[in-house]
Amino acid sequence: MTKRLFLTWALALFAWVLQAQNSVNTVRYRVTYSVSTDQYTVWVIPNYNTPNANNPLSNELGATAQVTLKVPASFVIQSITDVNGIWEKDPLKLGPAQQSFFVGQGLDETRSYYVIGKSASETNYGAFTSGTPIPV
């Protein structure tokens, strides 16, 4: 196979993979705070219903997920409780106040970012109704 033919084939495959990864089934996230329990909750908000063409089951199943929270640099997560899925209990905290290599990079030094990942185990989130939040 010539280099030119290989390059053309590789670019076509790359374009097909990128196109194949697009989905109209997207989600947004919301964070709420309860004064009575002194707890924050992260919610996933789907823009689609189940069942649908991509998911013929009445429940939405998901493997991995990740949530990044922008917080004041002094904010400390004290514990994480799983609602749906199994989530990291000791999340990574990033920012100028934690890692010196972020200093001088244009980041707000009064803010940090918690990166909280979900285990790769499949989670049944239940039925999705467009616009209806589901706690994670």
Buried (B, 14 or more C-beta within 10 A) or exposed (E): EEEEEEEEEEEEEEEEEEEEEEEEBEBEBEEEEEEEEEEBBBBBBBEBBBEBEEBEEEEBEBEEBEBEBEBEBEEEBEEBEEEBBEBBEEBEBBBBBEEEEBEEEEBEEEBBBBEBBBBEEEBEBEBBEEEEBBEB
